[in-house]
């Protein structure tokens, strides 16, 4: 199948401050679809056209370094109806990262059935790893601790190529952006050998000397509860996976139709 479109966002979210955002106009969406249909026909690919299932549009959602523009379905009414005469085509909504579960559900209900997400998931990964670092600092002797968080920040500063075009702050503000920017440029550094070694040490410390449930629940309550409900082992890796799973569940739930009522 194919998803077509010309409104491709900047990878990792907007680099500038976004005061507001206009959705794609219905006219632009229909023109994009027709332009692609004509090109398919001209190239002798009309037989493939029924396999076009989606078109990329901007429904009015985006994020920059520090804030999120939430979905407002009242601003997308006309766009939502633009493909009513194309039953085989849905919209792909890009940059749905950090939208609330209610907003994601509304997007799907309004014809934006393909939800593109990236940094919103890797941001959750960073949150989980930072939580484990906090647990380690409270539970493991300082001389044995991995200093995982400090190692990661130091390596980002030593190798700025993956963030220097995005973050222009200095001092404490830069330290904040390196860790907490919604663009999540830190995601490109997890394979770094020194960071990976520090993570391995942190995981080993928390595996060899498991923290009590009360401390795990303090920093990772959702992941802790999910693993307990599943009867699964609580390990550093399983906590990270469960925590990221909470974010992914928002998307699964949004894309899952409600069950039909049973009439007796």
Beta strands, then each sheet from edge to edge (+ up, - down):
strand 1: 2-4
strand 2: 52-57
strand 3: 62-63
strand 4: 68-69
strand 5: 90-93
strand 6: 114-115
sheet 1: 1+ 2+ 5+ 6+
sheet 2: 3+ 4-
end
